[in-house]
Amino acid sequence: MAVALCLLLWIQTAGHSAAQTAVSRSTISPETARQMRTGYVGDNACQSCHQSQFDTYHQTAHYLTSAAPSQNSILGKFTAGDNILKTANPNLSFQMDEKKNLDDKEDSFFQTAMAGQPPHTTSRSERIAVVVGSGEKGQTYLYWNEDQLFQLPVSYWTRLGWVNSPGYRDGFANFDRPIIPRCLECHANYFEALPPPENKYSTTGFALGIGCEKCHGPGRDHIERETSKPPPQSATAVMNPTHFSRERQMDLCAWCHAGHGRPLRPSFSYLPGGALPEYIDLPPPDPNASLDVHGNQVELLKQSRCFRSSNMTCLTCHDVHTAQHDLTQFSQRCLDCHKPGSATFARADHPVTRNCIDCHMPKQATDLIVFDWKGTKVRPEMRNHWIKVYPGTAAMAVNHVPAAIAQE
């Protein structure tokens, strides 16, 4: 269930624009944050000049991290027999249904909790409004209750099918988990929060997925400058994360990959290039505590000797304009610094391998996403970003043992 790292901007810019200046703490209010959205234009406005990046980025987990419901975006099956989730409670099951619209509008998708035994049954149905998760690992689903957003009790896991949503007790129908702004901030481009309560939002004007402007900043000024006749020779009024300092690059990724934190300013008010600690309080982790592999990638990376002994950032290895799954390509990043035969390489008898990753950044089970499935607790595996030697991983990499879903 992907959440945004950061977008590596391929447009080379000169200098710094006004958009790259961090807004002071005193100027940010909910109304100011709302007015700042007027500079956003959406991904389609970028397409004509950046077709290649547009095409590849729209296949990534970042972009696909949330979407409107459709036959393409929902991966679970709605065919008879495949659309039922039985629970540990013999008197409770869930059914997922697709309702065809005859007026050329989008089809509707529903989750229904069915309690009791026929003919004495009761049910509750809610319409899926937002799909969260690219499906690379799984998806969960949200519904509107007037202007409040809640999570639905059934999610989808790519390897298993329909499952109880993470943290939901098997055999219970819970429709009451609120979706707070910090969740949406990392799974959508924008929602206008209207608290109280904390899960109240405008039901219009939201933007799903993690789009170009999430990490490049608002694009209206950039487009107006670049389409003017003649185009200016100076700064292009768009932010380029590759030109940020190391600290600001890491802040951009830490926005969604360093834990939940405590918001200090209105949600969605952070601008790339700004100092994240002014927007979100992310206290340093307890040195004696174990960091979970989900959502703590930045803090784990910072504990790595590779990070502490170099100027590397997330962008050293990640090109987030492209879906990256080839461990050989990632391993080449390792060998760029740890050249065989050099002092930075491992032991003299260490073989040169095409897969550094599975040994030194193994997949490990998370304790933050746990769901009940057929009487077992299921914990998906995530890549650990603490780069180091992990005992027992060499045999797994050599024998190409596939990652599994941890169960107990």
C-alpha positions as CSV (number, residue, x, y, z in Angstrom):
1,M,0.0,0.0,0.0
2,A,2.2,2.6,-1.3
3,V,2.7,6.1,0.0
4,A,4.7,8.7,-1.7
5,L,8.5,8.9,-1.5
6,C,9.1,11.9,-3.7
7,L,9.2,12.7,-7.4
8,L,12.5,13.0,-9.1
9,L,12.2,16.0,-11.4
10,W,13.9,15.5,-14.7
11,I,13.3,19.1,-15.8
12,Q,16.6,20.9,-15.2
13,T,16.0,24.4,-13.7
14,A,18.3,27.3,-13.1
15,G,18.2,29.2,-9.9
16,H,15.3,29.1,-7.4
17,S,11.8,30.5,-7.9
18,A,9.6,32.2,-5.4
19,A,7.6,28.9,-5.1
20,Q,10.7,27.3,-3.5
21,T,10.7,29.7,-0.6
22,A,9.3,28.1,2.5
23,V,6.2,29.8,3.9
24,S,6.7,31.1,7.4
25,R,4.8,29.4,10.3
26,S,2.7,32.5,11.0
27,T,1.2,32.8,7.5
28,I,-0.3,29.4,7.3
29,S,-4.0,29.1,8.3
30,P,-6.7,26.9,6.9
31,E,-7.9,29.7,4.6
32,T,-4.3,30.4,3.4
33,A,-3.8,26.7,2.7
34,R,-7.0,26.7,0.7
35,Q,-5.9,29.7,-1.4
36,M,-2.6,28.1,-2.1
37,R,-4.4,25.3,-4.0
38,T,-5.3,27.8,-6.8
39,G,-1.8,27.4,-8.2
40,Y,-2.3,23.6,-8.9
41,V,-3.3,22.4,-12.3
42,G,-3.2,18.6,-12.2
43,D,-1.1,16.0,-14.1
44,N,-2.8,16.4,-17.4
45,A,-1.3,19.9,-17.7
46,C,2.2,18.4,-17.6
47,Q,1.6,15.8,-20.2
48,S,2.2,17.7,-23.4
49,C,5.8,18.7,-22.5
50,H,6.7,15.6,-20.3
51,Q,5.0,12.8,-22.1
52,S,7.6,10.2,-21.3
53,Q,7.7,10.9,-17.6
54,F,3.9,11.2,-17.6
55,D,3.4,7.7,-19.1
56,T,5.9,5.9,-16.8
57,Y,5.0,7.7,-13.6
58,H,1.3,6.9,-14.1
59,Q,2.2,3.2,-13.8
60,T,3.9,3.6,-10.4
61,A,2.6,2.7,-7.0
62,H,2.8,6.3,-5.9
63,Y,0.4,7.5,-8.6
64,L,-1.9,4.5,-8.1
65,T,-2.0,4.9,-4.3
66,S,-5.6,6.1,-4.5
67,A,-8.2,6.2,-7.2
68,A,-11.9,6.5,-7.8
69,P,-13.7,3.1,-7.8
70,S,-13.9,1.3,-11.2
71,Q,-13.6,-2.1,-12.7
72,N,-9.9,-1.3,-13.3
73,S,-9.0,0.2,-10.0
74,I,-10.7,-2.4,-7.7
75,L,-8.8,-5.6,-8.0
76,G,-11.2,-7.8,-6.0
77,K,-13.6,-10.0,-7.9
78,F,-17.4,-9.4,-7.9
79,T,-18.4,-12.6,-9.6
80,A,-20.8,-14.9,-7.7
81,G,-18.9,-17.0,-5.2
82,D,-15.7,-14.9,-5.5
83,N,-17.4,-11.8,-3.9
84,I,-18.0,-13.3,-0.4
85,L,-15.8,-13.0,2.6
86,K,-16.8,-15.5,5.3
87,T,-15.8,-14.7,8.9
88,A,-15.1,-16.5,12.1
89,N,-18.6,-15.7,13.1
90,P,-21.0,-18.1,11.3
91,N,-23.7,-15.5,11.5
92,L,-21.7,-12.8,9.7
93,S,-20.4,-12.5,6.2
94,F,-19.6,-9.8,3.7
95,Q,-20.6,-9.5,0.1
96,M,-19.0,-7.2,-2.5
97,D,-21.3,-6.2,-5.4
98,E,-21.0,-4.2,-8.6
99,K,-24.2,-2.4,-9.7
100,K,-24.4,-1.5,-13.4
101,N,-25.7,1.9,-14.3
102,L,-27.9,2.1,-17.4
103,D,-27.5,5.8,-18.0
104,D,-23.8,5.6,-19.1
105,K,-22.6,6.8,-15.7
106,E,-19.9,5.0,-13.7
107,D,-20.8,1.7,-12.2
108,S,-21.3,1.6,-8.4
109,F,-19.5,-0.8,-6.0
110,F,-20.7,-1.8,-2.6
111,Q,-19.7,-3.7,0.5
112,T,-22.5,-5.3,2.5
113,A,-22.4,-6.9,5.9
114,M,-25.0,-9.7,6.3
115,A,-25.8,-10.8,9.8
116,G,-28.0,-13.7,10.9
117,Q,-29.4,-16.7,9.2
118,P,-32.1,-16.7,6.5
119,P,-34.9,-15.7,6.7
120,H,-33.9,-13.7,9.8
121,T,-31.1,-11.5,8.5
122,T,-30.1,-7.9,8.7
123,S,-27.6,-6.1,6.5
124,R,-25.8,-2.8,6.0
125,S,-24.4,-1.7,2.7
126,E,-22.0,1.2,1.9
127,R,-20.8,2.4,-1.4
128,I,-17.1,2.4,-2.1
129,A,-16.0,6.0,-2.7
130,V,-12.2,5.8,-2.7
131,V,-9.8,3.0,-3.5
132,V,-6.6,3.2,-1.4
133,G,-3.5,1.2,-2.4
134,S,-1.9,0.5,-5.7
135,G,-2.7,-3.2,-5.5
136,E,1.0,-4.1,-5.6
137,K,0.4,-5.5,-2.1
138,G,-3.2,-4.8,-1.5
139,Q,-6.0,-2.2,-1.3
140,T,-8.5,-0.9,1.2
141,Y,-11.7,1.1,0.6
142,L,-13.3,4.2,2.0
143,Y,-16.9,5.4,2.1
144,W,-18.7,8.7,2.7
145,N,-21.2,9.2,5.4
146,E,-22.4,12.6,4.4
147,D,-19.1,14.6,4.6
148,Q,-17.2,12.2,6.7
149,L,-14.8,9.5,5.4
150,F,-14.6,6.1,7.0
151,Q,-12.7,2.9,6.2
152,L,-14.8,-0.1,5.1
153,P,-14.4,-3.4,7.0
154,V,-13.2,-5.5,4.0
155,S,-9.9,-5.0,2.1
156,Y,-8.2,-6.8,-0.7
157,W,-4.8,-8.5,-0.5
158,T,-3.2,-9.4,-3.8
159,R,-2.0,-12.9,-2.6
160,L,-5.1,-13.8,-0.7
161,G,-8.2,-12.0,-2.1
162,W,-10.8,-10.4,0.1
163,V,-9.7,-10.1,3.8
164,N,-10.7,-8.3,6.9
165,S,-9.3,-4.8,6.9
166,P,-6.1,-4.4,8.9
167,G,-6.7,-4.2,12.6
168,Y,-10.3,-5.3,12.3
169,R,-11.5,-8.2,14.4
170,D,-12.6,-11.2,12.5
171,G,-16.3,-11.8,12.9
172,F,-17.3,-8.2,13.6
173,A,-18.8,-5.6,11.2
174,N,-17.1,-2.3,12.0
175,F,-18.0,0.7,9.7
176,D,-16.8,3.3,12.2
177,R,-13.0,3.8,11.7
178,P,-12.5,7.5,10.7
179,I,-10.0,8.5,8.1
180,I,-7.8,11.3,9.4
181,P,-6.1,13.9,7.3
182,R,-2.6,12.5,7.9
183,C,-3.7,9.3,6.2
184,L,-5.0,11.2,3.1
185,E,-2.0,13.5,3.0
186,C,0.2,10.5,2.1
187,H,-2.4,8.7,-0.1
188,A,-3.8,11.6,-2.1
189,N,-2.8,14.8,-3.8
190,Y,-5.4,16.9,-1.9
191,F,-8.4,16.8,0.4
192,E,-9.9,19.9,2.0
193,A,-10.2,19.1,5.7
194,L,-13.1,20.7,7.5
195,P,-12.9,19.6,11.1
196,P,-14.4,19.0,13.5
197,P,-14.7,16.0,13.5
198,E,-11.3,15.1,12.3
199,N,-12.6,13.0,9.3
200,K,-14.8,15.7,7.9
201,Y,-13.9,16.9,4.3
202,S,-15.2,18.7,1.4
203,T,-16.9,16.1,-0.9
204,T,-15.8,18.0,-4.0
205,G,-12.5,19.3,-5.3
206,F,-10.3,16.5,-3.9
207,A,-7.5,15.0,-6.0
208,L,-6.7,11.3,-5.8
209,G,-3.3,9.6,-6.4
210,I,0.1,11.2,-5.8
211,G,0.5,13.5,-8.7
212,C,3.3,15.5,-10.2
213,E,2.7,18.6,-8.1
214,K,2.9,16.7,-4.8
215,C,6.6,16.9,-5.0
216,H,7.2,19.5,-7.7
217,G,4.9,22.1,-6.2
218,P,2.1,24.0,-7.9
219,G,2.6,24.2,-11.6
220,R,0.4,27.1,-12.8
221,D,3.2,29.7,-12.8
222,H,5.6,27.2,-14.5
223,I,3.2,26.5,-17.3
224,E,2.4,30.2,-17.9
225,R,6.1,31.1,-18.0
226,E,7.0,28.2,-20.3
227,T,4.1,28.8,-22.7
228,S,4.7,32.5,-23.0
229,K,6.3,34.0,-26.1
230,P,9.2,34.0,-25.9
231,P,9.7,31.7,-22.9
232,P,11.9,33.2,-20.1
233,Q,15.5,32.3,-19.8
234,S,15.5,32.4,-16.0
235,A,14.0,30.1,-13.3
236,T,11.0,28.1,-14.5
237,A,8.9,28.6,-11.4
238,V,8.7,24.9,-10.6
239,M,10.6,23.0,-7.9
240,N,13.3,20.4,-8.7
241,P,14.0,18.1,-5.8
242,T,17.4,17.2,-7.3
243,H,18.4,20.8,-6.6
244,F,17.3,20.7,-2.9
245,S,19.9,20.3,-0.2
246,R,20.3,16.8,1.2
247,E,18.2,17.7,4.3
248,R,15.4,19.1,2.2
249,Q,15.4,16.0,-0.1
250,M,15.1,13.8,2.9
251,D,12.3,16.0,4.3
252,L,10.3,15.5,1.1
253,C,10.5,11.7,1.5
254,A,10.1,11.8,5.3
255,W,6.8,13.6,4.7
256,C,5.3,10.1,4.2
257,H,8.1,7.7,5.0
258,A,9.2,8.6,8.6
259,G,6.2,7.7,10.7
260,H,2.9,9.4,11.5
261,G,4.2,12.3,13.5
262,R,2.1,15.2,15.0
263,P,0.8,17.8,12.6
264,L,1.8,21.4,13.4
265,R,0.0,23.1,10.5
266,P,-3.0,22.3,8.4
267,S,-2.8,19.2,6.3
268,F,-1.6,19.5,2.7
269,S,0.1,22.9,3.5
270,Y,3.6,21.6,3.3
271,L,5.5,22.6,0.1
272,P,8.5,20.7,-1.2
273,G,11.7,22.5,-0.4
274,G,10.4,23.6,2.9
275,A,11.6,22.5,6.3
276,L,9.3,19.6,7.3
277,P,9.8,20.0,11.1
278,E,7.9,23.3,10.8
279,Y,4.9,21.3,9.5
280,I,5.0,17.9,11.2
281,D,6.7,17.0,14.5
282,L,8.6,13.8,13.9
283,P,10.5,13.1,17.1
284,P,13.6,11.0,16.7
285,P,13.0,7.4,17.5
286,D,14.0,5.8,20.8
287,P,17.5,4.4,20.1
288,N,16.5,1.3,22.1
289,A,13.2,0.8,20.2
290,S,12.8,-1.4,17.1
291,L,11.6,0.5,14.1
292,D,8.9,-1.2,12.0
293,V,9.7,-1.7,8.3
294,H,6.4,0.0,7.3
295,G,6.4,3.8,7.1
296,N,9.8,4.3,8.7
297,Q,12.0,4.0,5.7
298,V,13.8,7.3,6.2
299,E,14.7,6.7,9.8
300,L,15.9,3.2,9.0
301,L,18.0,4.5,6.2
302,K,19.5,7.1,8.4
303,Q,20.8,4.4,10.8
304,S,22.7,2.8,7.9
305,R,26.5,3.2,7.7
306,C,26.0,3.8,4.0
307,F,23.9,6.9,4.8
308,R,26.1,8.2,7.6
309,S,29.3,7.8,5.6
310,S,28.1,9.5,2.4
311,N,25.9,12.1,0.9
312,M,23.3,9.7,-0.3
313,T,19.6,10.4,-0.3
314,C,16.5,8.5,-1.3
315,L,17.1,9.8,-4.8
316,T,20.5,8.1,-5.0
317,C,18.7,4.8,-5.6
318,H,15.1,5.7,-6.4
319,D,13.8,7.1,-9.7
320,V,10.2,7.5,-8.7
321,H,9.1,8.5,-12.2
322,T,9.4,4.8,-13.1
323,A,8.1,1.6,-11.5
324,Q,11.3,-0.1,-10.1
325,H,11.3,-3.8,-9.4
326,D,14.6,-5.0,-10.8
327,L,16.9,-5.8,-7.9
328,T,19.9,-6.0,-10.3
329,Q,19.5,-2.3,-11.1
330,F,19.3,-1.4,-7.4
331,S,22.3,-3.6,-6.7
332,Q,24.2,-1.6,-9.3
333,R,23.7,1.5,-7.2
334,C,25.5,-0.4,-4.4
335,L,28.4,-1.4,-6.6
336,D,28.8,2.2,-7.8
337,C,30.2,2.9,-4.3
338,H,31.3,-0.5,-3.2
339,K,33.4,-1.3,-6.2
340,P,34.9,-4.8,-6.2
341,G,38.6,-4.7,-5.2
342,S,38.3,-1.3,-3.5
343,A,38.5,-0.6,0.2
344,T,34.8,0.0,0.3
345,F,33.9,-3.4,-0.9
346,A,33.1,-6.2,1.5
347,R,35.5,-9.0,2.5
348,A,38.0,-10.1,-0.1
349,D,36.2,-13.4,-0.4
350,H,32.8,-11.8,-0.9
351,P,31.4,-12.8,-4.3
352,V,30.3,-10.1,-6.7
353,T,26.6,-10.6,-7.0
354,R,23.7,-9.2,-8.9
355,N,21.5,-9.1,-5.8
356,C,22.9,-7.1,-2.9
357,I,19.4,-6.2,-1.8
358,D,17.9,-9.4,-0.5
359,C,20.9,-9.9,1.8
360,H,21.4,-6.3,3.0
361,M,17.9,-4.9,2.7
362,P,15.7,-8.0,3.3
363,K,11.9,-8.1,3.3
364,Q,10.6,-8.4,6.8
365,A,7.1,-8.7,8.3
366,T,5.5,-5.5,9.6
367,D,3.6,-5.2,12.8
368,L,1.7,-2.1,11.7
369,I,-0.4,-3.8,9.0
370,V,-2.0,-6.9,10.5
371,F,-5.2,-8.6,9.5
372,D,-7.2,-11.6,10.4
373,W,-7.5,-14.2,7.7
374,K,-9.0,-17.7,8.2
375,G,-8.0,-17.8,11.9
376,T,-4.5,-16.5,11.4
377,K,-2.8,-13.1,11.9
378,V,-1.3,-12.1,8.6
379,R,1.6,-9.6,8.4
380,P,2.7,-8.4,5.0
381,E,6.4,-8.1,4.3
382,M,8.1,-4.8,3.5
383,R,11.7,-4.0,2.4
384,N,13.9,-3.0,5.4
385,H,15.8,0.2,4.5
386,W,18.4,-0.2,7.2
387,I,21.3,-1.3,5.0
388,K,23.5,-3.7,6.9
389,V,24.5,-7.3,7.3
390,Y,21.6,-9.5,8.3
391,P,22.6,-13.0,9.5
392,G,20.8,-15.8,7.6
393,T,19.8,-13.9,4.5
394,A,22.6,-15.0,2.2
395,A,21.2,-18.5,1.7
396,M,17.8,-17.0,0.9
397,A,19.2,-14.7,-1.8
398,V,21.4,-17.4,-3.3
399,N,18.6,-19.9,-3.5
400,H,16.1,-17.2,-4.7
401,V,13.6,-18.0,-1.9
402,P,10.6,-15.9,-2.7
403,A,9.3,-13.4,0.0
404,A,6.1,-14.7,1.7
405,I,3.4,-13.3,3.8
406,A,4.2,-13.9,7.4
407,Q,1.5,-15.8,9.3
408,E,1.1,-17.0,12.9
